[in-house]
Amino acid sequence: MNGWLLAAGITALGVAAAHIVGGHRDVVLPLLSCGLADEPKRVLHAVWHMVSADLVLSAAALVYLALADDTSATGLMAWFVAVHFVAYAVAFLVVTLSVGWPKPLLRLPQWILLLPVAVLTVVGAA
């Protein structure tokens, strides 16, 4: 068993749960009740569900990799998931920093949840 990947998987499950519960309340409900045209509103709603599925599947993959016998594909898959979470974190940082908000790193703090998964995964894959 790989404890680092297990920690990454459990952390990723927490991120997925926070996304599903908090995102539904703070993002999806306001989105669905806003005056945005129906097509972009529904596309954004679908993208939110796609990210939900992506986060859950990534967490499941990490837990599986942690518990599976070490194979040649384990490291490659772990690196893929790590880069995936880094990309998500970078996307939030770029968007947040480009807006010009005061204290921008705390306005959209999702990157703070995403980076630990990446770091734990990198350590577990190394």
Secondary structure per residue as TSV (DSSP state, phi and psi in degrees):
chain	resnum	aa	ss	phi	psi
A	1	M	-	360.0	141.4
A	2	N	-	-105.3	105.4
A	3	G	H	-63.2	-33.8
A	4	W	H	-66.7	-44.0
A	5	L	H	-68.5	-34.2
A	6	L	H	-64.7	-43.8
A	7	A	H	-61.5	-40.2
A	8	A	H	-63.2	-43.1
A	9	G	H	-64.8	-42.4
A	10	I	H	-66.7	-41.4
A	11	T	H	-62.7	-41.9
A	12	A	H	-64.1	-36.3
A	13	L	H	-63.2	-39.3
A	14	G	H	-63.5	-40.7
A	15	V	H	-62.5	-44.3
A	16	A	H	-61.8	-43.4
A	17	A	H	-63.8	-42.8
A	18	A	H	-62.7	-40.0
A	19	H	H	-62.9	-46.6
A	20	I	H	-68.2	-48.0
A	21	V	H	-76.1	-56.6
A	22	G	H	-68.3	-40.1
A	23	G	H	-65.2	-35.9
A	24	H	I	-63.1	-44.8
A	25	R	I	-72.6	-46.5
A	26	D	I	-90.9	-19.1
A	27	V	I	-120.3	-54.6
A	28	V	I	-66.4	-50.7
A	29	L	H	-60.5	-46.4
A	30	P	H	-63.0	-38.0
A	31	L	H	-60.0	-47.4
A	32	L	H	-69.0	-22.1
A	33	S	H	-98.9	2.2
A	34	C	S	-85.9	172.5
A	35	G	S	-85.5	11.2
A	36	L	S	-62.6	146.5
A	37	A	-	-57.3	152.0
A	38	D	H	-59.4	-42.9
A	39	E	H	-63.5	-53.2
A	40	P	H	-65.0	-32.8
A	41	K	H	-62.0	-44.8
A	42	R	H	-73.2	-32.5
A	43	V	H	-63.2	-46.9
A	44	L	H	-62.9	-37.2
A	45	H	H	-63.5	-44.4
A	46	A	H	-64.3	-40.4
A	47	V	H	-63.1	-38.4
A	48	W	H	-60.4	-43.4
A	49	H	H	-66.5	-36.0
A	50	M	H	-62.8	-42.5
A	51	V	H	-65.6	-38.5
A	52	S	H	-57.4	-49.1
A	53	A	H	-62.6	-42.0
A	54	D	H	-60.6	-44.9
A	55	L	H	-65.5	-42.1
A	56	V	H	-65.9	-44.8
A	57	L	H	-66.2	-37.3
A	58	S	H	-64.3	-42.5
A	59	A	H	-62.9	-44.1
A	60	A	H	-62.1	-40.4
A	61	A	H	-62.4	-42.4
A	62	L	H	-64.6	-42.5
A	63	V	H	-63.9	-43.5
A	64	Y	H	-59.4	-47.8
A	65	L	H	-61.4	-35.5
A	66	A	H	-66.2	-36.2
A	67	L	H	-94.3	-18.1
A	68	A	S	-77.4	158.1
A	69	D	-	-63.1	140.2
A	70	D	-	-62.7	121.0
A	71	T	-	-120.3	173.5
A	72	S	H	-65.5	-26.1
A	73	A	H	-82.4	-16.2
A	74	T	H	-59.0	-49.9
A	75	G	H	-62.5	-43.5
A	76	L	H	-63.1	-44.7
A	77	M	H	-66.7	-40.6
A	78	A	H	-62.6	-43.5
A	79	W	H	-62.7	-38.8
A	80	F	H	-60.1	-46.8
A	81	V	H	-65.6	-40.0
A	82	A	H	-60.9	-48.3
A	83	V	H	-63.2	-36.9
A	84	H	H	-57.9	-47.6
A	85	F	H	-71.1	-34.6
A	86	V	H	-62.4	-43.1
A	87	A	H	-61.8	-41.8
A	88	Y	H	-61.7	-45.5
A	89	A	H	-62.8	-44.0
A	90	V	H	-62.0	-40.6
A	91	A	H	-58.9	-44.9
A	92	F	H	-65.7	-40.4
A	93	L	H	-65.0	-43.8
A	94	V	H	-63.7	-46.9
A	95	V	H	-62.8	-46.5
A	96	T	H	-62.3	-45.0
A	97	L	H	-74.6	-19.2
A	98	S	H	-84.4	-10.3
A	99	V	H	-81.6	-30.9
A	100	G	T	87.9	23.7
A	101	W	-	-74.6	150.5
A	102	P	S	-71.3	143.1
A	103	K	S	49.1	55.2
A	104	P	H	-65.3	-29.3
A	105	L	H	-67.2	-17.8
A	106	L	H	-100.9	-9.5
A	107	R	H	-72.1	-42.1
A	108	L	S	-124.4	82.2
A	109	P	T	-83.4	12.7
A	110	Q	H	-55.9	-32.4
A	111	W	H	-59.0	-30.1
A	112	I	H	-66.8	-29.9
A	113	L	H	-82.9	-31.5
A	114	L	H	-78.7	-39.4
A	115	L	H	-62.9	-39.6
A	116	P	H	-60.3	-34.9
A	117	V	H	-62.6	-44.5
A	118	A	H	-61.4	-46.3
A	119	V	H	-64.5	-47.5
A	120	L	H	-60.6	-37.6
A	121	T	H	-68.4	-42.1
A	122	V	H	-61.5	-44.9
A	123	V	H	-62.6	-41.3
A	124	G	H	-69.7	-27.0
A	125	A	H	-84.8	-21.4
A	126	A	-	-74.8	360.0
